[in-house]
Amino acid sequence: MAELEDFKTGIKQNLKENSVYSFTSTTGDVAERFAIHLGAVGIDEPENQNSLQVYVYGNRVYVTNTLGKAVMQLFDLQGRLVQASQLNGEGLQSQPLNLPAGVYIVRVQNEKAVKSARVVVSE
């Protein structure tokens, strides 16, 4: 929730639905004429089910796997499969990397879903 309240006119406007609010003021209006009410961030918002959390540190790739038993594949930017491994459970997992420096696409896939993300491997 994001709401603007104008105490002078009594108007409350939902800023998500309409982010523009026009008003007029006169000399003598109180400085505290407006209030913005914000709801709790992140509560009751759907989790992004398509995101894959992955990063490279040292010579390992780390993946937060939410798909259970799945296959992890790394592709170069030309679309060539350069490395593949099996993930056998959920949670943070790591695999060794034997790749030159560059940008790669990590794809984690099982029979129900596919998730992918980009990583940068540096020397």
Secondary structure, DSSP 8 states (H G I E B T S, - for coil): -EEEEETTTTEEEETTT---------TT--TT-EEEEE--TTTT----TT--EEEEETTEEEEEE-SSEEEEEEEETTS-EEEEEEEESSEEEEEE----SEEEEEEEE-SS-EEEEEEEE--
